């Protein structure tokens, strides 16, 4: 659901940038005022894991694919405010390093995936847990947050694009119904692998470095990810929404391939490794610089 720069125009970009900046600032304030956050290593490892898992596109219907947003997963492992910061870092690395999601539309992508995917998704999970089991609450929060993020993306497209957008709304939501189910399933699998599927709070049952190890394992699968266009790309192609033209700003590399590596699978895995290390390093540095207060030793 990474929106490219050429897709949004007018006031949508500055408005979404302002909303996202405000939301991220609020999340940062909540984190700093909280005394029982996961430690810096845990934060960095989970951020790296979300980046790696987003590279694993899975097939859905109509020749399309989907990938994990990872907002509810991050909220389950870190708590909701810290999950918002984690997703924001992932999206920044994707845009600045790999041109995945335009730099000028970074605010919109952060609104859809960090604030809605992680922020609202994490809030939904914690409140649904009052009425049902942790796994079911997690699955429902995943599915609902993906649909809400798709609806927000459709609204942004409607504000920016000319013409009748009712078909785009239907296509986005009907496609992301299935992507949301994939998000729920993968989130539960990852939490089960980490031994935290039934956790109701970010209690860090698994060691802090375990998510990083899982991220490295995911990189081995990245060359085998589904190559069909994801839900947003499919809708954009179907309705011819993307106009030709070079974006004003681009990332360091265009796509998840290193230009000097000819072998495709190796290039993808090494590019993923670069992204994982960038996410891990930037998250760890942010946590150390801001004085992230960790869970007291037990």
C-alpha positions as MATLAB code, in Angstrom:
seq = 'XXXXXXXXXXXXXXXXXXXXXXXXXXXXXXXXXXXXXXXXXXXXXXXXXXXXXXXXXXXXXXXXXXXXXXXXXXXXXXXXXXXXXXXXXXXXXXXXXXXXXXXXXXXXXXXXXXXXXXXXXXXXXXXXXXXXXXXXXXXXXXXXXXXXXXXXXXXXXXXXXXXXXXXXXXXXXXXXXXXXXXXXXXXXXXXXXXXXXXXXXXXXXXXXXXXXXXXXXXXXXXXXXXXXXXXXXXXXXXXXXXXXXXXXXXXXXXXXXXXXXXXXXXXXXXXXXXXXXXXXXXXXXXXXXXXXXXXXXX';
ca = [
       0.000    0.000    0.000;
       2.968    2.292   -0.591;
       1.725    5.307   -2.563;
       4.185    6.585   -5.220;
       4.888   10.305   -5.564;
       3.126   10.695   -8.913;
      -0.199    9.499   -7.502;
      -1.086   12.345   -5.128;
      -1.298   16.021   -6.018;
      -2.413   19.344   -4.601;
      -2.998   19.845   -0.908;
      -3.207   16.143   -0.061;
       0.551   15.796    0.461;
       1.105   18.748    2.846;
      -2.067   18.021    4.800;
      -1.237   14.342    5.305;
       2.346   15.315    6.190;
       1.027   17.663    8.883;
      -1.400   15.060   10.262;
       1.283   12.364   10.302;
       3.866   14.636   11.934;
       1.373   15.524   14.647;
       0.442   11.877   15.234;
       4.068   10.765   15.406;
       4.880   13.612   17.809;
       2.006   12.507   20.063;
       3.225    8.894   19.931;
       6.758   10.019   20.835;
       5.413   12.004   23.788;
       3.431    9.001   25.026;
       6.537    6.820   24.763;
       8.694    9.280   26.700;
       6.079    9.557   29.457;
       5.837    5.795   29.824;
       8.236    4.047   32.201;
       7.789    0.424   31.101;
       8.758    0.454   27.423;
      10.616   -2.437   25.805;
      14.344   -1.721   25.648;
      16.246   -0.234   22.715;
      17.386   -3.612   21.381;
      13.827   -4.945   21.377;
      12.551   -1.823   19.589;
      15.288   -2.058   16.959;
      14.768   -5.801   16.420;
      11.014   -5.492   15.926;
      11.474   -2.561   13.524;
      13.901   -4.659   11.463;
      11.452   -7.575   11.527;
       8.576   -5.460   10.190;
      10.765   -4.264    7.319;
      11.790   -7.825    6.398;
       8.234   -9.172    6.569;
       6.942   -6.393    4.314;
       9.163   -7.812    1.557;
       7.226  -11.099    1.548;
       4.319  -10.528   -0.829;
       1.711  -13.301   -0.775;
      -0.756  -14.121   -3.588;
      -4.446  -13.253   -3.422;
      -7.206  -13.317   -6.046;
      -7.339  -11.654   -9.490;
      -3.585  -11.879  -10.099;
      -2.707   -9.549   -7.245;
      -0.596   -9.873   -4.128;
      -0.485   -8.378   -0.684;
       2.102   -7.814    1.975;
       2.090   -7.328    5.703;
       1.691   -3.817    7.054;
       2.846   -5.074   10.443;
       1.211   -2.372   12.551;
      -0.739   -4.703   14.855;
       2.245   -7.059   15.021;
       4.483   -4.193   16.167;
       1.825   -3.048   18.659;
       1.601   -6.554   20.119;
       5.384   -6.688   20.566;
       6.116   -3.085   21.573;
       2.938   -1.375   22.670;
       0.923    0.965   20.464;
       2.820    4.301   20.746;
       6.198    2.673   20.141;
       4.718    0.664   17.247;
       3.756    3.932   15.528;
       7.381    5.097   15.736;
       8.586    1.712   14.508;
       6.366    1.790   11.393;
       7.339    5.405   10.728;
      11.016    4.411   10.677;
      10.338    1.475    8.356;
       8.444    3.698    5.914;
      11.174    6.343    6.012;
      13.872    3.777    5.191;
      11.759    2.305    2.383;
      11.218    5.736    0.802;
      14.685    7.203    1.320;
      16.740    4.126    0.472;
      14.597    2.076   -1.940;
      12.123    4.600   -3.421;
       9.299    2.375   -2.153;
       6.590    4.941   -1.601;
       7.454    8.453   -2.704;
       9.265   10.910   -0.470;
       6.755   13.664   -1.217;
       3.883   11.356   -0.197;
       5.623    9.978    2.883;
       3.080   11.762    5.066;
       0.198    9.906    3.407;
       1.948    6.545    3.709;
       2.714    7.198    7.376;
      -0.888    8.206    7.991;
      -2.199    5.016    6.392;
       0.288    2.492    7.745;
       1.845    4.000   10.887;
      -1.036    5.964   12.405;
      -3.910    3.765   11.179;
      -2.095    0.439   10.781;
      -0.120    0.590   14.022;
      -1.842    3.300   16.059;
      -5.497    2.536   15.427;
      -4.757   -1.160   14.901;
      -2.962   -1.412   18.236;
      -5.753    0.492   19.986;
      -8.349   -1.850   18.468;
      -6.401   -4.909   19.605;
      -6.162   -3.708   23.195;
      -9.874   -2.850   23.375;
     -11.101   -5.972   21.580;
      -9.086   -8.007   24.073;
     -11.610   -6.955   26.747;
     -14.300   -8.979   24.971;
     -12.447  -11.918   23.432;
      -9.207  -13.884   23.419;
      -5.863  -12.307   22.501;
      -5.480  -14.244   19.203;
      -8.979  -13.341   17.999;
      -8.539   -9.720   19.079;
      -5.251   -9.610   17.171;
      -6.774  -11.130   14.023;
      -9.778   -8.775   14.032;
      -7.561   -5.738   14.653;
      -5.342   -6.750   11.724;
      -8.248   -7.184    9.341;
     -10.057   -3.998   10.355;
      -6.905   -1.859   10.344;
      -6.008   -2.993    6.809;
      -9.497   -2.092    5.558;
      -9.347    1.297    7.295;
      -5.911    1.979    5.809;
      -7.248    1.039    2.351;
     -10.231    3.353    2.875;
      -7.905    6.202    3.882;
      -5.777    5.568    0.787;
      -8.914    5.606   -1.391;
      -9.992    8.896    0.166;
      -6.580   10.449   -0.539;
      -6.780    9.260   -4.151;
     -10.284   10.701   -4.462;
      -9.092   14.101   -3.264;
      -6.155   14.077   -5.664;
      -7.489   12.402   -8.809;
     -10.073   13.802  -11.207;
     -13.070   11.779  -12.366;
     -15.358    9.154  -10.867;
     -13.523    7.324   -8.079;
     -16.370    5.109   -6.846;
     -14.947    2.140   -8.737;
     -11.550    2.715   -7.132;
     -13.088    2.652   -3.647;
     -14.796   -0.661   -4.379;
     -11.683   -2.182   -5.956;
      -9.426   -1.099   -3.091;
     -11.710   -2.373   -0.368;
     -12.648   -5.633   -2.088;
      -8.969   -6.401   -2.725;
      -7.846   -5.495    0.782;
     -10.520   -7.668    2.365;
      -8.288  -10.593    1.347;
      -5.044   -8.815    2.159;
      -6.413   -8.164    5.650;
      -7.016  -11.882    6.119;
      -3.413  -12.544    5.069;
      -2.234   -9.861    7.495;
      -4.149  -11.528   10.334;
      -2.827  -15.006    9.533;
       0.808  -13.931    9.189;
       0.661  -11.819   12.341;
      -0.638  -14.758   14.375;
       2.015  -17.066   12.898;
       4.840  -14.661   13.742;
       3.542  -14.109   17.280;
       3.270  -17.878   17.729;
       6.848  -18.374   16.513;
       7.973  -15.746   19.010;
       5.903  -17.423   21.720;
       3.678  -14.392   22.223;
       0.459  -15.311   20.389;
      -1.598  -15.172   23.583;
       0.101  -12.125   25.066;
      -2.131   -9.215   26.046;
       0.710   -6.706   26.501;
       4.244   -6.185   25.144;
       5.777   -8.266   27.901;
       8.743   -9.354   25.747;
       8.532  -13.072   26.469;
      11.072  -13.831   23.749;
      14.643  -12.461   24.013;
      15.147   -8.986   22.577;
      17.250  -10.205   19.661;
      14.823  -12.967   18.560;
      12.798  -10.724   16.208;
      16.057   -9.748   14.497;
      16.928  -13.416   13.983;
      13.472  -13.982   12.498;
      14.003  -10.976   10.204;
      17.201  -12.532    8.903;
      15.322  -15.774    8.217;
      12.647  -13.826    6.319;
      15.339  -12.380    4.058;
      16.111  -15.881    2.822;
      12.501  -16.139    1.615;
      12.362  -12.675    0.034;
      13.554  -13.797   -3.453;
      10.582  -16.198   -3.552;
       7.951  -13.569   -2.715;
       5.015  -13.253   -5.104;
       5.828  -10.886   -7.969;
       2.251   -9.934   -8.888;
       1.353   -6.259   -8.261;
       0.081   -5.548   -4.765;
      -3.469   -4.371   -4.100;
      -2.813   -0.663   -4.639;
      -0.619   -1.211   -7.713;
      -3.295   -3.438   -9.259;
      -5.997   -0.808   -8.722;
      -3.741    1.938  -10.091;
      -3.055   -0.113  -13.228;
      -6.708   -1.044  -13.699;
      -7.911    2.558  -13.514;
      -4.853    4.193  -15.147;
      -4.328    6.531  -12.223;
      -0.548    6.835  -12.409;
       0.626    9.421  -14.937;
       4.080    9.147  -16.448;
       6.712   11.470  -15.088;
       9.788   11.354  -12.935;
       9.241   12.075   -9.235;
      10.882   15.193   -7.826;
      12.814   13.213   -5.222;
      13.965    9.606   -5.304;
      15.633    7.243   -2.907;
      19.170    5.907   -3.029;
      18.146    2.779   -4.984;
      15.052    2.240   -7.084;
      13.590   -1.036   -5.851;
      14.896   -3.829   -3.669;
      17.857   -4.716   -5.860;
      21.495   -3.716   -5.555;
      22.684   -2.355   -8.911;
      26.093   -4.055   -8.812;
      24.726   -7.546   -8.118;
      23.586   -9.319  -11.294;
      22.092  -12.423   -9.677;
      18.464  -11.474   -8.928;
      17.840  -13.582   -5.806;
      21.140  -12.568   -4.209;
      20.532   -8.916   -5.070;
      17.084   -8.972   -3.443;
      18.352  -10.659   -0.266;
      21.311   -8.297    0.060;
      19.088   -5.264   -0.527;
      16.794   -6.609    2.177;
      19.801   -6.990    4.471;
      20.720   -3.355    3.862;
      17.160   -2.341    4.747;
      17.079   -4.511    7.864;
      20.361   -3.036    9.087;
      19.183    0.515    8.321;
      15.950   -0.062   10.250;
      17.738   -1.753   13.146;
      20.413    0.933   13.368;
      18.077    3.914   13.067;
      15.623    2.467   15.609;
      18.383    1.641   18.091;
      19.909    5.103   17.659;
      16.524    6.798   18.094;
      15.868    4.809   21.255;
      19.281    5.644   22.714;
      19.179    9.327   21.792;
      15.678    9.824   23.177;
      16.466    7.857   26.345;
      13.882    5.108   25.877;
      13.124    3.761   29.327;
      13.051   -0.007   29.397;
      10.977   -2.563   31.293;
      12.508   -3.039   34.753;
      14.555   -6.206   35.104;
      12.652   -9.146   36.595;
];
